[in-house]
């Protein structure tokens, strides 16, 4: 779960860099260290 | 706070360049007329917001909730502070102890950032500041009219070209988002609120640096039926409008560092790249 973000791959599936709403952070598990970054698990082309 | 007086007038609101994300509702282009108003020449700074808090004892929503959203490269907390990392945007962390005084987490501070925009403030927090200051948030139309600085139809507040004499005129992301910022514009996170040149109305940094809350509810269909004079947004909604883009904007993602770009979030949300400015009588 500690794989690095691959920017090109991330850009291909997520087109929105903006933060989600406050509630989203309470339903997303902190599955890795903040020092790590990860490829989004799923996504779409909507911003 | 210095104010810029924006004259009454009309403009064409929306994306004239074809750069917008279709789902954001930057089109159709439509004529808008606005009354004269004054707008903060720059985003509300940490020093401005501190004056409000010192006088009122106000506690922001991030302080009440106990956490806020922090960009991963700005994180300055303990690993145990990370509450969540949404899978669609893993560069955003929910961080316990992050608030306007600690925008990156409990180990960050604003000690050297008094002239930077306040961040980690929600729309509701901005409303509280406005009530104290005798001001209000700009409507989305007022914000865009002020941002255009008299250059109707231009992509940016200074024209259509991103660079001015090969120099950056705003604080966005250069490099490979979200992992590597080469700092060509000088900043990873916020820049001082008056760092780059102002637009034709004397307004600083509407584009880039931080997103700015507007008064309106957000509806991507709103431009299809909004009134021509003084549009004030839908009567109801779930999210409030944000304008201007931030230090995180990059072409490879949402390209929202433009006059017409729109974003949104819930009124209780706060982020390390969003703040506000106020408007009032001219």
Interface residues (C-beta under 8 A of the other chain):
Chain A: X4 X5 X7 X10 X11 X14 X15 X16 X17 X18 X19 X20 X21 X22 X23 X24 X25 X26 X27 X28 X29 X30 X31 X32 X33 X34 X37 X38 X39 X40 X41 X42 X43 X46 X47
Chain B: X21 X23 X24 X61 X65 X67 X68 X69 X72 X75 X77 X79 X82 X83 X84 X85 X86 X87 X88 X89 X90 X91 X92 X93 X94 X122 X173 X176 X177 X178 X179 X180 X211 X239 X242 X248 X249 X250 X252 X253 X254 X256 X263 X265 X266 X268 X269 X270 X271 X273 X274
